[in-house]
Amino acid sequence: MKVEINLDRKKVKEIYLKSTNVVPTHETIKVFINEEGIHHLEIKLIDTTFSYSIIFPGEKYIILSPYLKKNGKISIGILKQQEKFTFH
């Protein structure tokens, strides 16, 4: 399943998701933003587009997590914060 990530209407990354029962991995993407302010983040997945506002530099670090629901639909969860996330 193809996922397209766009920031301010420019494609940043294209990822292919696979369904699995193992613990998920993560991928870090660095995006260079030239100015402070509100930026537009779009996640395109099949026929659905998820849109988020990102306030930079207050929401400097972002985690996006896709979830497969029992009805077969996919949802995207988002966490935004100013400091780096700590994974254990």
JOKABEL-V81788 format. One record per backbone hydrogen bond with DSSP energy under -0.5 kcal/mol. NH is the residue of the N-H (numbers start at 1). CO is the residue of the C=O. If there is no record, write none. Layout:
NH | CO
NH | CO
//
This chain:
3 | 15
4 | 44
5 | 13
6 | 4
6 | 42
7 | 10
8 | 40
10 | 7
12 | 5
13 | 5
15 | 3
17 | 1
17 | 15
31 | 29
33 | 31
37 | 56
39 | 54
41 | 39
41 | 52
42 | 6
43 | 50
44 | 4
44 | 42
45 | 43
45 | 48
46 | 2
48 | 45
50 | 43
52 | 41
54 | 39
56 | 37
56 | 54
59 | 55
60 | 57
61 | 81
63 | 79
65 | 77
67 | 75
69 | 67
69 | 73
72 | 69
75 | 67
77 | 65
79 | 63
81 | 61
87 | 85
//
